[in-house]
Amino acid sequence: MKVAIVGGGIVGLFTAYFLKKEDVDITLFEKADLGSYSVHAAGLIEPYRFDKINSTSMIIKMLKYSLRGTTYIRNVNKFWLKELLKNLNKNPPEDAWKTMREMAEFSLKAYKEMAEEKNDFNYRDDGLYEVYLREEDLEKGLEEEKKSPFNPKFEKVDFEGFAGAIFFPGLSRISTEKFIDRMKNELRGVKIVNKEIQSLDELKDFDEIVLTSGIWTTKFISNLPVTAFKGYGYRVKGTPKYNKPLVLVDDGIAISPFEDFIKITGGFDADSSYDSSRAQLVLDKSSRIVDISFIYEMNMGFRPCSPDGFPIIGKRDNITVATGACRLGWSYAPAMGKYTTDLVLGRLKDLGYISRYVKF
C-alpha cells in the first residue's frame, strides 16, 4: 500500500510514525520544514483543558479577551462560522466524550512511553498550574472543572501574587522543538518531499491519501468548517519568577521553564494572515513572570479549529482527514495519528461524531 500524507505538522508526523510501524510505504509532503507550523506551541500536554468553542460562555470569553487586546479577530472561515452559529450551545453525544477521554489517555501515555525509551525532548510530568488574578474567576474555573466530562484530578492551590490557581497533577509537558527532532529520527527511511501539493490530482498514483494539513486542508475540501486561530511562541533565556509550568488565564499566556530555555506562548487571533506584528504582546504580557535576557527565536502557527473544538478525523473513499483540534493539537496528536492509521488500514470505519464533517 502506497500512502501519501499531506502536511508535516505534529499530527502528520504521528500519522507517519504509526504507519511506519505497520511497514506501509509512506511519502510525506510538507511545503516548509517538518513541524514548522506546530513548533510554536508551548508543549503543554493538557488534553483535559478542553474548550468547547460553540458555547455562549466561550464567545463571551473571546469578546473579553478582544477588549483586553489578548485576542484579535481579522477573519474566519465562512463554513466554520455557519456551523458555529447553527450548533451554538448544542452538546455532543456522550460517545463523543468517551472517544475524547480515550484519546486523552492514549496521548498522555504515548509521550510518557516515548520519554521512557529516550527522554531527548525534555519530557516532564510535573503537572500544570492554571493561574487566576481574581477570586471570582478562580471559583468559576473550579466549578467548570467539577462539571468536566474528563473528570480530571485537580486542586485549588495558593499562588503568590495571584488570587490562586488550579493545579492539574496529571498533565505533562515537552519541548516542541526537541520533539520535532525526535520525530525526524523516528521517521528515518520515510520518503519526505519538500513540496506544496496544490491538487489531489497530483497524488493519483497513491492508494491512500491522508490530509493532515491543518487549516490548509480547506484547499482540498472547500466546505470543511475549519478556521485559523493564530498563536506565537518564543524560546527565550531568562529568569522565571516561578519555576513551574503555568497558564495565565486572564492573558492566555503559557510559560514552561526548562533548564536550558523558557518557552512562552500566547495569542489566539482569528487571523489566517502571515502578519506577526502582534507577537510582541506575548512578551509584554509575560514580563511580570519572566525576566528575559535573550530571545533565541519566535515561531508562529495557525491552530486549525473546528466549530466546537473537537477534532475532525474521518475517511471517505481513499481520503482520510485529521485536523481541527485547535489549541490542543499537540495534546491529542498521538491519538489522532493512531486513529488515522487505523482508518487508512481499514481497522476503523469511522469515529462517530468525530467523523461528522468528513462528507465531501
Wavefront OBJ file of the C-alpha trace (Angstrom):
o trace
v 0.000 0.000 0.000
v 1.303 3.432 -1.005
v 0.164 6.261 1.260
v 0.626 9.995 0.731
v 0.490 12.231 3.804
v -0.049 15.903 3.060
v 1.176 18.027 5.946
v 4.177 17.531 8.216
v 2.868 19.154 11.375
v 2.620 17.219 14.620
v -0.489 15.248 13.554
v 1.068 14.340 10.204
v 4.276 13.256 11.923
v 2.435 10.988 14.351
v 0.414 9.528 11.474
v 3.646 8.730 9.617
v 5.105 7.336 12.866
v 2.294 4.823 13.342
v 2.027 3.917 9.653
v 5.764 3.246 9.579
v 5.306 0.743 12.402
v 2.906 -1.083 10.060
v 5.552 -1.226 7.274
v 3.440 0.983 4.998
v 5.094 2.683 2.009
v 4.771 6.348 3.049
v 5.539 9.603 1.273
v 5.168 12.695 3.451
v 4.667 16.014 1.658
v 5.460 19.229 3.556
v 5.805 22.679 1.989
v 8.084 24.017 4.750
v 10.320 22.412 7.379
v 8.810 19.499 9.278
v 6.846 20.785 12.246
v 7.423 24.423 11.340
v 3.782 25.437 11.866
v 3.417 23.316 15.034
v 6.626 24.117 16.890
v 5.372 27.474 18.221
v 3.163 25.673 20.752
v 4.002 25.679 24.460
v 4.352 21.912 24.586
v 1.809 21.507 27.380
v 0.207 18.088 27.069
v -3.142 19.108 28.527
v -5.994 17.197 26.878
v -8.258 17.761 29.895
v -8.166 21.565 29.453
v -10.665 21.354 26.615
v -12.515 24.434 25.342
v -15.944 23.779 23.856
v -15.972 26.613 21.332
v -19.648 26.581 20.305
v -20.907 27.982 23.587
v -22.122 31.394 24.672
v -19.620 31.371 27.549
v -16.720 30.831 25.142
v -17.905 33.648 22.875
v -18.164 35.984 25.895
v -14.673 34.910 26.951
v -13.344 35.694 23.470
v -15.009 39.119 23.496
v -13.403 39.896 26.867
v -10.038 38.802 25.508
v -10.613 41.031 22.494
v -11.359 44.071 24.691
v -8.134 43.445 26.613
v -6.179 43.096 23.373
v -5.386 39.438 24.073
v -7.346 38.294 21.013
v -7.719 39.921 17.617
v -10.421 38.981 15.107
v -9.493 39.596 11.479
v -11.182 36.805 9.522
v -12.825 33.409 9.941
v -13.821 30.625 7.581
v -17.445 31.182 6.488
v -18.352 27.487 6.766
v -16.877 27.417 10.279
v -18.947 30.453 11.318
v -22.125 28.952 9.861
v -21.632 25.687 11.775
v -20.711 27.542 14.960
v -23.964 29.528 14.944
v -26.032 26.563 13.805
v -24.784 24.440 16.706
v -24.441 27.140 19.352
v -24.788 25.669 22.863
v -25.583 22.220 21.489
v -23.966 19.331 23.322
v -22.252 16.439 21.558
v -23.384 12.863 22.233
v -21.849 11.022 25.183
v -19.979 8.747 22.746
v -18.009 11.783 21.595
v -16.822 12.494 25.130
v -15.975 8.813 25.580
v -13.789 8.963 22.464
v -12.123 12.145 23.692
v -11.350 10.584 27.073
v -9.791 7.598 25.327
v -7.757 9.911 23.094
v -6.577 11.914 26.099
v -5.432 8.806 27.949
v -3.711 7.380 24.863
v -1.850 10.610 24.113
v -0.615 11.206 27.662
v 0.632 7.612 27.770
v 2.296 7.850 24.333
v 4.505 10.801 25.266
v 5.437 9.141 28.550
v 6.396 5.875 26.844
v 8.483 7.677 24.230
v 10.289 9.522 27.030
v 10.916 6.224 28.823
v 12.563 4.937 25.647
v 14.735 8.063 25.485
v 13.957 11.415 27.048
v 15.591 13.626 24.451
v 12.715 16.125 24.355
v 12.575 17.483 27.940
v 9.555 15.429 28.983
v 8.278 16.447 32.417
v 5.198 15.135 34.234
v 5.131 17.866 36.861
v 1.542 18.985 36.255
v 0.213 22.396 35.278
v -0.931 25.498 37.177
v -3.886 27.468 35.798
v -3.361 30.869 37.428
v -6.088 33.457 38.112
v -5.948 37.157 39.006
v -9.450 37.325 40.519
v -11.000 35.081 43.152
v -14.352 35.172 41.355
v -12.832 33.813 38.151
v -10.916 31.177 40.089
v -14.128 29.912 41.675
v -15.818 29.800 38.273
v -12.876 27.819 36.950
v -13.175 25.339 39.786
v -16.892 24.879 39.131
v -16.213 24.237 35.450
v -13.663 21.554 36.287
v -16.154 19.848 38.618
v -18.512 19.553 35.631
v -15.820 18.478 33.135
v -16.628 15.311 31.146
v -12.963 14.316 31.592
v -13.230 14.114 35.388
v -9.650 15.359 35.777
v -7.686 15.388 39.003
v -7.286 18.973 40.201
v -6.953 21.033 43.333
v -7.155 24.655 44.377
v -3.766 25.973 45.486
v -2.279 29.250 46.647
v -0.124 31.092 44.137
v 1.968 34.074 45.220
v 0.889 37.349 43.615
v -2.416 35.939 42.341
v -5.839 35.035 43.696
v -4.818 31.417 43.357
v -4.504 28.589 40.880
v -5.988 25.292 39.804
v -3.300 22.604 39.785
v -3.647 19.631 37.422
v -1.204 16.946 38.654
v -1.881 14.508 35.801
v -0.619 16.703 32.975
v 2.809 16.785 31.352
v 4.931 18.947 29.051
v 7.687 18.707 26.480
v 9.964 20.828 24.337
v 8.203 21.021 20.965
v 11.471 21.898 19.205
v 13.281 18.855 20.581
v 10.294 16.595 19.993
v 10.215 17.516 16.299
v 13.881 16.484 16.130
v 12.967 13.216 17.828
v 10.247 12.556 15.261
v 12.667 13.250 12.408
v 14.865 10.487 13.807
v 11.887 8.166 14.251
v 10.908 8.701 10.611
v 14.262 7.837 9.078
v 13.577 5.810 5.977
v 10.284 7.562 5.262
v 10.291 9.465 1.985
v 9.850 13.162 2.767
v 9.195 15.576 -0.101
v 9.566 19.311 0.435
v 6.692 20.363 -1.822
v 3.356 22.134 -1.568
v 0.579 19.977 -3.009
v -1.828 22.149 -4.984
v -4.324 19.490 -6.043
v -5.143 15.933 -5.037
v -4.761 15.041 -8.718
v -1.021 15.161 -8.084
v -1.435 12.136 -5.792
v -3.337 9.818 -8.136
v -0.552 7.210 -8.015
v -1.139 6.618 -4.302
v -3.573 4.071 -2.898
v -4.460 6.211 0.123
v -4.257 9.942 0.807
v -4.075 11.458 4.303
v -4.762 15.150 4.819
v -3.095 16.399 7.993
v -2.558 19.867 6.573
v -4.246 21.896 9.304
v -6.090 24.988 8.109
v -4.799 24.338 4.578
v -6.958 21.207 4.394
v -9.709 23.539 3.193
v -7.719 23.956 -0.023
v -8.663 20.360 -0.855
v -12.069 20.238 0.878
v -13.514 23.710 0.421
v -16.540 23.280 2.714
v -14.629 21.824 5.670
v -15.534 24.055 8.669
v -12.044 24.755 9.985
v -10.704 28.209 10.763
v -7.338 29.541 11.902
v -6.541 30.863 15.363
v -3.010 32.166 15.209
v -0.519 31.818 18.029
v 3.052 32.911 18.750
v 5.764 31.036 20.604
v 9.056 32.374 21.945
v 12.029 30.379 23.138
v 13.980 32.657 25.473
v 16.750 32.828 28.028
v 15.857 34.437 31.325
v 14.812 34.060 34.931
v 11.261 32.913 35.685
v 9.572 34.172 38.830
v 8.006 30.740 39.239
v 9.988 27.683 38.193
v 6.897 25.706 37.247
v 4.648 25.352 34.168
v 1.695 27.712 34.238
v -1.044 29.351 32.215
v -2.024 32.951 32.919
v -5.748 32.574 32.354
v -6.508 36.308 32.102
v -3.963 36.831 29.327
v -3.951 33.442 27.625
v -0.192 33.106 28.136
v 1.568 29.773 28.762
v 5.029 29.645 30.345
v 7.073 26.460 30.519
v 10.563 26.797 32.064
v 13.290 24.247 31.318
v 16.934 24.077 32.355
v 18.257 25.437 29.057
v 15.445 27.794 27.982
v 11.951 29.074 28.744
v 9.043 28.630 26.349
v 6.484 31.445 26.269
v 3.403 31.056 24.086
v 0.263 33.114 23.585
v -2.131 34.634 21.130
v -5.455 33.318 19.923
v -6.062 35.547 16.914
v -8.758 34.727 14.383
v -6.391 35.560 11.569
v -5.063 33.447 8.702
v -2.549 36.079 7.546
v 1.225 35.834 7.988
v 1.340 39.147 9.868
v 3.304 38.586 13.098
v 3.185 42.169 14.400
v 1.090 41.166 17.451
v 3.694 38.668 18.659
v 5.354 41.293 20.874
v 2.214 41.347 23.034
v 3.068 37.849 24.239
v 6.386 39.063 25.629
v 4.801 42.187 27.114
v 2.153 40.198 28.981
v 4.687 37.676 30.303
v 7.176 40.290 31.516
v 5.883 40.225 35.103
v 6.584 36.476 35.232
v 9.829 36.156 33.262
v 12.864 38.453 33.251
v 14.021 37.900 29.661
v 17.699 38.411 28.832
v 17.820 36.904 25.337
v 15.387 35.748 22.636
v 16.506 32.633 20.797
v 13.643 32.520 18.314
v 9.984 33.281 17.648
v 7.681 30.984 15.718
v 4.126 31.465 14.538
v 1.465 28.848 13.940
v -2.149 28.522 12.870
v -4.310 26.369 15.114
v -6.926 24.577 12.986
v -10.164 24.900 14.946
v -13.420 23.087 14.297
v -16.701 24.854 15.219
v -16.868 23.118 18.612
v -13.204 22.376 19.354
v -13.490 18.632 18.743
v -11.006 17.074 16.322
v -12.184 16.111 12.852
v -10.989 12.620 11.943
v -12.674 10.568 9.249
v -12.422 8.785 5.937
v -14.277 8.996 2.658
v -13.234 6.680 -0.188
v -9.411 6.738 -0.148
v -9.044 10.109 1.592
v -8.574 10.361 5.354
v -8.741 13.707 7.170
v -7.257 14.575 10.582
v -7.404 18.173 11.763
v -9.454 20.607 13.868
v -8.137 20.053 17.415
v -7.487 23.782 17.824
v -5.018 24.675 20.594
v -4.882 21.024 21.755
v -3.244 19.671 18.617
v -0.143 18.532 20.491
v -2.243 17.152 23.335
v -4.223 14.861 21.045
v -1.712 14.302 18.223
v -0.642 10.769 19.217
v -4.253 9.550 19.319
v -5.127 11.428 16.127
v -2.188 9.775 14.377
v -3.166 6.331 15.668
v -6.846 6.647 14.717
v -5.884 7.992 11.296
v -3.609 4.993 10.805
v -6.434 2.613 11.746
v -8.778 4.334 9.268
v -6.220 4.078 6.463
v -5.661 0.382 7.172
v -9.386 -0.348 7.377
v -9.373 -1.221 11.077
v -11.895 1.562 11.720
v -14.790 2.713 9.544
v -15.438 5.981 11.330
v -15.322 7.641 14.729
v -18.950 8.664 15.014
v -19.277 12.294 15.982
v -15.546 12.908 15.473
v -16.048 11.995 11.781
v -19.103 14.245 11.374
v -17.631 16.695 8.854
v -15.885 14.235 6.571
v -18.618 14.368 3.931
v -17.169 15.605 0.672
l 1 2 3 4 5 6 7 8 9 10 11 12 13 14 15 16 17 18 19 20 21 22 23 24 25 26 27 28 29 30 31 32 33 34 35 36 37 38 39 40 41 42 43 44 45 46 47 48 49 50 51 52 53 54 55 56 57 58 59 60 61 62 63 64 65 66 67 68 69 70 71 72 73 74 75 76 77 78 79 80 81 82 83 84 85 86 87 88 89 90 91 92 93 94 95 96 97 98 99 100 101 102 103 104 105 106 107 108 109 110 111 112 113 114 115 116 117 118 119 120 121 122 123 124 125 126 127 128 129 130 131 132 133 134 135 136 137 138 139 140 141 142 143 144 145 146 147 148 149 150 151 152 153 154 155 156 157 158 159 160 161 162 163 164 165 166 167 168 169 170 171 172 173 174 175 176 177 178 179 180 181 182 183 184 185 186 187 188 189 190 191 192 193 194 195 196 197 198 199 200 201 202 203 204 205 206 207 208 209 210 211 212 213 214 215 216 217 218 219 220 221 222 223 224 225 226 227 228 229 230 231 232 233 234 235 236 237 238 239 240 241 242 243 244 245 246 247 248 249 250 251 252 253 254 255 256 257 258 259 260 261 262 263 264 265 266 267 268 269 270 271 272 273 274 275 276 277 278 279 280 281 282 283 284 285 286 287 288 289 290 291 292 293 294 295 296 297 298 299 300 301 302 303 304 305 306 307 308 309 310 311 312 313 314 315 316 317 318 319 320 321 322 323 324 325 326 327 328 329 330 331 332 333 334 335 336 337 338 339 340 341 342 343 344 345 346 347 348 349 350 351 352 353 354 355 356 357 358 359 360
